[in-house]
Amino acid sequence: MTSKDKPTRPGGKAKGRDKKPHSGSEKPAARAAGSGPAAPTGADEPQRISKILSRAGVASRRDVERMIMEGRVSLNGVVLDTPVVNATLADRIEVDGHPIRGIERTRLWLYH
């Protein structure tokens, strides 16, 4: 089948179809002040205890919540009974009587 044998569609060609794409010589609009990436959270900002413990390499968030319900996690000497607690890195957090280290740096593994 050749292009001459194909039936034509109603409506014809779209307007502006024969024009070249916009050159893009104009500068893009300036970004809004608040649209950039979020600032990293500091040690003084409270975070959920499960997030702190998972980033410290103790366990996953779900496992940390289970450990809290089992009574294995204490915050400033008080055994936690609910995972709905905010804490900072300045607080003393212990798991099974051992204090946790700080938050581990995020690592990315590249495979070839």
Secondary structure by P-SEA (a helix, b strand, c coil): ccccccccccccccccccccccccccccccccccccccccccccccccaaaaaaaaccccaaaaaaaaaacccccccccccccccccccccccccccccccccccbbbbbcc
